[in-house]
Structure formats: C-alpha cells, structure tokens
C-alpha cells in the first residue's frame, strides 16, 4: 500500500511526516529548508510510493487567511501541476504548532530541543497527517 506524505509548509522550512505502508501511523520524517522542498520531493517520490500529499492549510482562528495562506495556495497549485499521480489534499492546520509544542513537553524532550523550530515543524506535519488519517476513517 502506498504511503501518505504530509507537509507543514513554512517560509523558512517545511516539516515532513509520512505514514507507514499500512497508512495507520503518522510519524515525523524530517524538516527541509523551503528552498530545497522541490528537490526533496522529487527524490522522495522516486524512491517511495506515495498516493496522497497532505498539505497543512493555514488560516486564522476566525477562518480568514493568515500571512502565509496565499503562499500555501500557490505551493498547492504547483504540487498539483508537478505531481499529477498523487492526490493533493489540504487540511486545516490551526493550532498544530501549539499542540506540537505541548506534545514535545509531554514527551519529555529537553527545553533546548523543544525550542528548535525544526522539531516543532516535524511534529506539526505529523499532526496534520494524523488529522487526515482520522478523517479517512
């Protein structure tokens, strides 16, 4: 069974998460500088079978666009154009960074590591992916 890949898109870096082959578990994979995201995706999608790319869609709590919403829309359109074999799915990502920070605290990660935004981005991507998986059931 193909995997599902999730991206927490950011201006500086993107958090990446992926499912297991049975599409049951969402797990953080890595972070990639946003400038390198296309090279990463090209390489990853040639070595792994992925059926869906889930992209966190940022909005404010009132549902209005955030400061990065337009960039994510543009990125989503480029994904659809470039990776036609994969379904592109947008998932509401409100509060994922805050929940990711709490998850790292509860997981016992040291304060210095919790302050590393790359760790937060990876966990945020996993939360976005978990939301997608739950919506599929």
PyMOL commands that set and color helices and strands:
alter all, ss='L'
color gray80, all
select helices_A, chain A and resi 34-47+69-82+96-106+111-114+117-136
alter helices_A, ss='H'
color red, helices_A
select strands_A, chain A and resi 3-8+13-19+26-33+50-57+87-92
alter strands_A, ss='S'
color yellow, strands_A
deselect
rebuild
show_as cartoon
